[in-house]
Amino acid sequence: MSGGNGAGPNWPNFHGQATLVGTSPSGRVTVYVDPTLGQPAQQNATDLLADADRVVQANDHFFGTGAGSVNVIIFALHGHTDGTGGADHASCDYVTGNNLEVCAAFGNAMRVSGLFEAELSECNMGGNLCGVSTGEALSRWCAASVSNNALADFATAPTWFKDGAADFVSQTDPTDQNPDSTGCGMAFISWLISLNFSLTTIAQGLTQLGTNGTFAQLYGNLTGNDPGTAFLTFMGAVNNLPGITSDDPFGAMPGVRTALAEIRPKSHRLLPLAAVR
């Protein structure tokens, strides 16, 4: 056993006694659990341990790197055990931000894997995108891609559209807490992928631009077009849609899944029901 304030990892929020579940075969992910939550949380932790290296491989693919190891604890983040407590870490790197907290999601292993990737992806941003709208949208796309969109209820693009579709393409919002700016980013990434730019290309392009970079700059770099036309061109595509009801209004997710198809879960439990046949 390891305490949050003892010899074990120094967790951002968890201060109880954590039980070590194990370390993944690659040695890059060590999983802990809050034992007071019983067998459902233990199952979440066991499933994450089995799936961790697949998520790490996908994350390496997105960002073109293979460095860094993390500790992860499964517990009732913000008091929730259905995943809605989200995930957290202290900073966006593998030095001071490598102790990840993931909300338990009883009976939903892929939801836990998605939350894990949301924080893991931010570690690869090296502080360059974390805390701003571009980085938040990117981390959510990475999370959705590795988890068969198990976090669909976190969608923000519909909120952005309903609230008037403000331009967070030409400007980056200096927060990761605004559903309008995050939602704009989610829809914009969906659009870029539908134009045959891979999530890997987008992730590495945004990371290179850094905190002050914009989606408009990314568009210019990828297409060779004037960045000043990015938002208007994007909104032209948006206005041709019947509406926005998800974070992937342009239906780009199947292409991302195809690109990740060779990186498979290690357990039947982690596969969507349609695949376990």
N, C-alpha and C positions, 0 to 999 in steps of 0.2 A: 504494500500500500504506500501511496505517496500523497502527502498533503499539499494543498495549493500554496501554502506558505512555508513548506518544509523543504525536504531534500529533493522533491520532485520538481517538475516544471512550474514556473511562475505564471499562472494563468491570469488573464486580464480581469475576469469577473468571478470565476469559480474559486471558492475558499473552503471547500469541504475536503474530505479524504477521497482521493481518486484511486481506483484499482487499475493496475496495469493489465491490459488485455494481451498485448504482444507487439512485435515489430514486423513489418512486412518483409518479404524475402529480399527486396532490394536494400533494406536497411534504411530507407529514406522516410518511412512513416511509422511512428510509434503511437499506438492507440490506447487511450485510457477511458474509463467510464465512471460515472457516479453510481456506486453500488446501491445507494438508497432507492434507486428507481426500479430495481428488480430485474426480472428476466427480459422484459421487452427492450430495455435499454442495453442490456448485455447482448441481446441479439443484434441490435443496431451496431454495436461496437464490433462484434464478431464479423458481421457482414462487411462493415467498412474495412476492417483489416484484410479481408479476402479481396476486396475491390480496390484497395488503395493504390497498388502499383499500376493498375490499368488507368486510373485517374491521373497519376503522376506521368505516365507515358503520354497520355493525351495532352496534358499541360505542357510537357516538354515539346510536343509537336507544335502546339499553338505558338509558343514563344521562342522556339529554336534554341533552347538551352537544356542543360541536364544537371544543373547544380542545385544544391539545397536539400535539407532534410527538415522535417517538422514533427512536432508532437500534436496530437489531437485528443480532445476530451469530448465525450458525448454526455450531455446533461440537460436539465430542463432550463435552457437559457430563457431568461425573462419569465420563467414559470411555465413554459409550454413544453408539451411532449408530442406535438404533431408537426414539428418543423417550422411553425410560424414564428418562433423566436429568432430565426435566422442564424447567423454565425458572426464571429468576431475575432479579432486579433489586435495586438497592440500597435503594430506598424506594418508597412508594406515592404518587408524584406525578409531575408532568412536569418538575420542577426538578432534583432529585437522583436520581430514579428512572427517568429516560427512556432509559437505556442498558440494553436488554433482552437477555438471553442465552437462546437457545432451543436445546434439544438437537436435533441432526440426527436425522432419521428417514428413512433411505435408502429411496426408493421409495414414500414415503407423504406426499404434499404436504399433505393435509388434517390430518394429525397435527401437522405443523409449524404450520399456521395455528391450530389449536386451542391449542397451547402459547403461541403469540404472543398470542392473545386472553386467555389466563389472566393474563398479566402486564399487558397493555394495560388490561384491566378494572380491575386494582388501581390503576393510575395515576389512574383516574377516582374512586377512593375518597378521594383527598386525605388519606390517613393516617387516615381515620375508621373504617375497617373492617379494614384490612390487618393481618395477624398474629393475628386472632381467628377463632373458628370460623364466625361468620356471614359474614364477608368471604370466607373460604376457600371455603365452600360456594357463595356467589354467583359467585365468579370461575370455579369449575369448571363451574357451570351455563352461564355465558356462553360458556366455551370449548367445551363440548359442543354448544351451540346453533349456533355458527358453523362447526363442523367435521363435521357429520353424526355426532356422537358418536364421533369417531375416537380418543378417549381413554378408551374404555369399560373398559380394563384398569386404570385408576386408581380404579375404583369403591370407595367406602368404606361406602355404605349397608348392603350385606350384612354387613360386619364389625360395624357398630353393632347390627344386629338380632341377629346371632349372639351378641354379647357381652352381651345382656340389654336392649337398647333403653333406655339411660339417658336421663334428661331433660336435653337440651341445648336445649330450646325455652324453658323458663322461666329458664334461665341461659345465659350465653355463656361459652364456654371461652376463656381468654386465650392461646390458642395456635392456630396453623394446622397443627400437626403431629400432632394426635390423630385417628386415623381414626374413632373412635367419635363425637366431637363433629362432625367434618366430615360423617360419614355420616348423622347425625341431621339435619343441615341440608340435605343433598342430598334426603333423603326428604321433609322438610317442604316444601321448595320445590316438589318434584314434586306434593305434595298441594295446595298453594296454587294452582298453575297448573291443576290438574284442577278446581278450584273456580271457574275462569274469571278468575283474577287473572293478568294478563300478567307475563312476566319483566321487562318495562320497569317496571311498577308496583312490583314487588317490589324491583328494583335501586334505584330512586329512593327507595323507602320505607326500605330498610335504610340507605342512605347518609345520609338525613336523621336517622335514629336515632343513628348514630355508633357508636363503639367499645363504649359501655356499653349499647347497645340490645339487645334480645332478640327472638327470633322470636315470642315470646308478645306482645310489644308491637306488632310488625308485624301479627300476626293481629288484635289488638284494633283497630288503626287501620284495617285493610282491611275488617273485617266489622262493626265496631260492637259486637262481643260482648266479654264480660269476658275480658281477657287471661289471667286465672287459669284459664280453662277450655281454653286452647289445647292443652296437651299431652294432656289426657284425651280431647278431641275428636279430635285427630290420631291417638292410639293406638287409638281406636275404629275409625277407618278402616284403620289398619295391621292390626289384628287380623282384619279382614274379607278381607285378602289371603291368597292361598295361601302366601305367603312373600315374601322380598325377595332378589332375585338380581341387581339392578342399581341404579344411582343414580336411576333413574326408575321406581319401583315402581307409580306411578299412571298410567303411560303418557301423560305430559303433553307429551313432546318433539314429536310431530307438530304440535301447535298452535303451538308456538314456531316451528317451521320454516315453517309457513304464514305467520306474521306477518313472517318474513324473506324470503319467497319472491321479492320484487321486487329483493332485493339479491343478485345472482348473481355467481358467479366469472367471471373474464375469460378463463379458459383451459379447454379440454376436459379437460386433465390434472387439474384441480381438482374436476371433477364426479364424483359417485359413478357407478359403472359403469352402474347402471340408468338414469341420466339421459343418458348419452352414446349415444343411439340415433336 
